[in-house]
Amino acid sequence: MKKICFLTVATMLGIILSTYSSRAQFMKRLGQTIKNKVENRADTRTGEATDKAMDKVENGIKGGGNHNSSNNPNDEAQASAATGNNNGSVQPTLTTYKNYDFVPGDTVIFASNLSDEQTGEIPSQFTLIEGQMDVQDVDGEHVIRTVKGATITFTPRMSTANYMPDQFTVEFDIKNQAWGLNHFNIDFGHRVYYSGGEGILPGIRFTDEDVTWSDIKVTGPFPEPLKKMTGSEHPMTWHHVAIAINKNQGKVYIDEYRVINVNNLSGKPNNVTFNINGYEDSYIKNIRIAAGGIDIYKKVTTESRIIMHGILFDIDKATLKPESMGSINQIFNLMQKDPSLKFEIGGHTDNTGNADHNLTLSQQRADAVKEQLVKMGIDASRLTTKGYGDTKPIDTNDTPEGRANNRRVEFIKM
C-alpha cells in the first residue's frame, strides 16, 4: 500500500513538473500553495474560537436569562470579545465599567431622538451653524452624520440661546471613519480655537490620545488601554463621552475612564455646541444634556425616594447599558455604608408603545437592577422590585426630554 501511494504521488509530481518551465517555478508555486493552506487553517481556528464564544452568547439568550445571569465574569468578557466590531474592538460590558463613577444630572433638558427622522435630512432637533450634517442609518439605528469636508458646527435647537445651568452633565456616543475619537471639540458658547469668549466656560478639545480643557491648559492623557482603542487601528468604534460640570469643578470621561478632573474652571456656560473638523465622516448619537446632580446621601436622609436617570437600558429591553454602573455604584456604596437600608426598586417607562408591554418591561428592568446589586454583594432580602410601566409619569410624554425624564429607576426607602 505504501509503495502504491508513493508511486501515485511521484506520478502526480512528475505531471506537475512537466507543466512548468523550470524547477524554480514549481517550487515557488508549491511554496505559495503551502502558505495559503497555513493561512486558511489559522483563519479556520480563529473562526472556530469565535463560534464557540458566540455559541455561549446564543445559548444564554435561548436560555431565557438576561445578560447578567452568569456568575462568572470571564464569561461576560468572552462574550464581549466575540461580539466586537469587525475592526477587532471589544464591546464595553458591566465588568469593564465596574469602577465607573459618572452620574448624570437629575433633570433632562435635552435628549436627541432620531428614530422618526428622515435619512439624508438635517435632524430637526439641531441648528446647523456651518458645514454639512444629516441623519443616516448606522448599525441598525438612526444617527447623526457630519459630512467630510468643511468644519461642521451644530447645537441643540432650544427656545433660548443661553439655557445652561451652573451644574449640568452632557453625554453622547461618537465615532469616525479614520479614528476611534479625534478631530472633535465641544464648546459652551464660543469656539475652542477662537480667541475671546471672556466670561464663558472654556470648551474641550478631543484627539486620539488625550483631552484638553482649552484656555486653562489642562490635558488629560488617555490610559494605554483607551489609547489603543482611539487610534487609527480602530476606526468606526463607538466611544461614550460623559462630561460633568459644577461651577468651577469639571470631569471628562471617555468610555469607562475618567481622563480629566479639575477644580479651576471659570466662566458661565451658555449652551452646548458640537464642532468637528471635517477630515472624515463622523457619527454621533444619544446626545443628552441634564441639569443638576444627585446627592443621594442627602436624598436618603431627607426624602423617601431617589430618582435616577443614569440607569440605562438597551431600547425596548431589560439589558443594562455599561454606563449605568456609575449610578448603580452609588446605590451600592450607600447600602454598603448603611446596612439598615432597604429599597423597593421601581421601574418606569414613558408611554411609547403598548401599556401592558411597558408594565412587563419595567418589571424586568427593575429585576435586572436588583440582580446586578445582588451580584455585587447586596443581600437580596434588602431589595424588592416593582414595575410601574407608564402609570406614574413625572413629566410630559409629548417631548423627547419629557419622555427621557419619565424613563427612570426609583429607589424607594422601605
N, C-alpha and C positions, 0 to 999 in steps of 0.2 A: 504493500500500500504506500509506504514512504517513497519507494522508487517511482511509482506512478505519479504521485504528487510532485516529486522533484522534476520528473520529465515534463509534466504539464506546465509547471512554472517556467522551466527552461525554454520550452517551445514558445510560450507567450512572450517571454523576454526577447527571444530571437525575432519574433514577428515585430514587436515594438521597435527593436533596434534597427530593423530593416527599413522602417518608415522615417527614420531620422538621418540627416546627412552626416552626423558625427556623434561620437560617444558623449562629447561635452554637452551637445544639445539635449541628449536624452537625460543625462544626469541633472541638468538644470531643471527640465520639466518634472522629473521624478521628485526632486527636492521641493519644488513648489507644491506638488500634489500632497506630499507628506505634511508640509506646513499647513495647508488648508485643512487637512484631516485633524491635525492637532488643535487648530483654532476652533473648528466646528465642535470638537469634543469638549473643549473648555466652555464654549457657549452653551452646550447641552447641559454640562454640570451646573453652570450658573443658573440656567433656566430651571433645572430640577430643584435647586435650593430655593429659588423664588417661588416655584409652585408649591413646595412644602409649606413655606411661610404663609402663602395665600390660602392654602387648604385650612390652616389653623384659623385664619380670619373667617373664612367661609363657614367652617364648622361652628364657630362661635355664633355667627348670625343665624344659622339654621337651628341652633340650639335654643333660640328664643331669648338669650340673655343680652344685656346691653354691653357696651364696650368695657365696662368696669368689672365684669363678672369674674375675671381671672384673679386669683390671689398671688400670682407670680408676676412681678413687674417686668421680668425678662420677656414674657410672652407679649406684652404690650410693645416692647422695643422691637421684637422680631416682626410683629405685625406692621409697625411703623416703617421699618426698613423695606418691607415688601411692598408697601403702598406709596413709596416715594415717587417723585416726578420722574419723567423719562431721563432727565439730566443727572439722576443719581442722588438728588436731595432727599432728605429724610423728613417725613411729616412730623410736626410737633405733637406731643402727647401730654396727658396729665402728669406723667412721670417727669418729662423734661421740664415742665413748668412747676415742679414741686416747691421751689423756693421763690416763686413769683409773688411780689407784694404790691403790685399796682391795683388800685381800687378806683373805678370811675366815679364821677360826681353823682349826686343823688337825684338830679332832675335833668332829663334830656331836653336840650333846647334845639338841637338839630340832629336828624337821622336821615341818611340817604336811603332812598327807596327807588330802585331802578327796575324792579320786576315788570312794571307796566309801561316802561319807556320803549319807544320805537328805536330799534337798532339803526345806526347810521345818523341819528339825530343828536343835537346837543341836549344833554339832560336838563329837564325843565327846572330842577331844584337849584341850579347853579347859574351864576352870571359869568360868562366867558369874557375876560378882560383883554387877552391877546392870545394869538396862536389858534390852534385847531384842536377840538376835542369832540368826541361823540360816544355813543353807547354801543358796545359790542358784546356779543355772546362769547364768553370765555369760560372754559371748564364747566359748561352747563349752566351758567348764570350770567345775568347782565352786569357788566362792569363799565367803568369809565375808561376810555382810551384817550391818551393825549398823543397827538399825531407827530411823528418825526418831522422836524423842520425848525420853524421859529420857536422861540421861547413860549411856553404855554403858561398862562396865569388865569386862575379862576377862583371864585369864592362862593360859599353858600348864598342863595338868594334869601335875604331876610327882610323884614319890614323896616328895619332901621340900619343905618350904616355902622353905628357903634353899639354893639349888642353884648359885648363880653363883660362878665363879672370879674372881680379880682381873683376869685378862686374858681378854677374850671379844669376839665380834662378834655383831651382830644384823642381819638383813636381812629385808625384806618389800616387797611391792608394794601400793600403796594408791591409791584414787580415791574421789571422792564426787560427788553429784548436782549441786551448785552450784559447786564449785571443783575445780581440779586437786589442791590439797592445802591443807587448812585444818581447824581445829577438832579437832586431834588432839594427844595427848600420849602419851609413853612414859615409864614410871616404873620404878624399880628397887627398890621396897619401900615407897614412900609416894607419895600423890598430889601432882602438881605444885603445885596450888593450896592444898593443906592445909599448915598450919604444923606444925612438929615434924619428926620423921624424923631426929633427931640421930644421926650416925654412919652414915647411909645415903647412898649415892651419889645426888646430885640427879638429877631427871628432866629431860626435854626437851620443850619446847613448840613446836609447828609452827603457822605461819599460812600465808597465801597469798603472803607476800613475805619471810619470814625464819624463822629457827630460833633459839630462846633456850634456853640451858642454865640452868635455873632455879637460884635460890639464889646461884650465882656471877655472875649478871647478865651473862653473855656472850651477845651476839646476833650471829648471822651473817646479814647481809642477802643475799638472792638476787641473783646477777648478772642483768642485764636480760634475756638470752635465757630464763633459767629463770623469772623473774618473769612474763613474758608467758604462759608455759605453765601457771602455777599460779593465775592469776586467774580471774575469773568468765567470761571469754571462752572458756575451755577446760575446761568441766566434764567429768566422766566420762573423764578422761585418766589412764591408769596412770602412776604415778611410782615409781621404785625408790629405796628408802631403805636406807642402809647405815650402821651405827654401829660404830666400833672403839674399845675401851677397854682400856688397860693401866695399871692403878693410877691415877696422877694424870693420865695423858695420855688425851685423847679427841678423836675426829674424827667428824664427821657429814657424810654425802654425800647429795645429792638428785640422782638421775639421774647424769650424768657430772660433776657439780660438787661439789667439797669446800667446804662452806659454814661449817664450824666446825672449828677446830684449837686445842685448849687443852692446857695442862700444869699446871693448878692445881686439878684435881678433888680432892675429899676424900670420905671415906666409903666404905663397902663395899656392893656390890650384893647384894641378897637374891634377887631374881627379876626377871622381865621382865613388866610389866603394861601392857596397852593400854587407853587411856582416850580416848573420843570423845564430844564434846559433840553431842547428837542433833539438831542443826539440820536435818540432811538425812540420807538414807541414805548410808552409806559402805561401801566394799568393800575387803577385804584378802585377799591370797593369798601363797603362797610364803614363809611365815614360817620362818626358820631361825636357830637360835642355835648358835654354835660356841665351844668353849673354846680358849684358847691362841692362838698366832700362829706364822707361819712365818718363820724366819730362814734364807733359802735360802743365803746366803753361808756361814753356819756349817755347814749341812747338806752343802753340796757339798764341804767340806773334811774333814768327819768321817764322812759316810755315803756310801753308793753310790747312793742314790736320793732324790728329792724327791717327796713325795706332795702333790698339790694337789686340794683340793675346790672351788676357786673357778673352775675352768674348766667352765662350764655349757653345756648344750645344750637345744634345744627337745625336748619329750617325744618319745621314740622316733625322733629324727632326729639327723643329724650337723651341724646348723646351730648355730654358736656363738652364745650369747647375748652381747649387747654388754658386760654387766658382767663377762664373762670377761677383758676386757682388762687389769684390774688384775693378775691372776696371770700372764697372757701377757707383759705388760710387764716383770714381774720376771725372768722367764726370759730375755727378750730382752736386758735390761740386763746380766744376768750373763754371757751369751755374748758380748756386745759387749766387756766388760771383760777377758774371758779367751778369746782366740781359739783356745786349745788345747782348749777344752771341746767334747765331742761327747756327744750324748744319744740313747738309744732312748726314743721317746715311746710309752708303754704305755697303751692304752685299757682301762678296766674298767667293767663294768656290775654291777647287782645280778642276782638270779636270777629276776626277774619276766619271764614270757614264755618263748618258745622258746629253747633254748640255742644252736642254730645261728644263729638271728636275732641273738641277743645278741653272738655272736662276730663276725658281719659288721658289726653296728652299732659295736662297739668299735673295729674296724679303721678304719671310715670316720671315726669321731671322732678317732682318733689322726692320721689323714691330714689332717683339717681343721685340727688344731692346727699340724702341720708346715707346711701351706700358708700359714697366717697368719704364722708366723715367717719363712718364706722371703719372703713379700710384704713384710715389714718390713725385710728386708735380711740375714737369716742365710743363709749358704751351705747349699744343700740337702744337700751331702755331709756336713755335720756332724750330720745328723738322720736316724734311721731310725724306722720305726713298726711296731708290732705290736699287734693286738687280742687280748685275752685273754678277752673275754666275762665270764662269771661264774665262771671257773675258779679265781680266786685271791682269795677274799673275805678282808677283814681285820677283819670284824665280822659279827655275826649278820644273817641276812636275814629275821628274824622281827619286826622293828620298823621303823617309818619312819626312825628315826635310824640304825639299823644299815645299812639299805639305802642311805641317803644317804652313809654313810661308804664303802660298797663302790663307789658310783658315783664314780669318780675318774680323774685322769690322773696317771701317774707319769713322771718323767724319770729314767732310769737312766743313770748316768755310764758311758761306754764307754772 
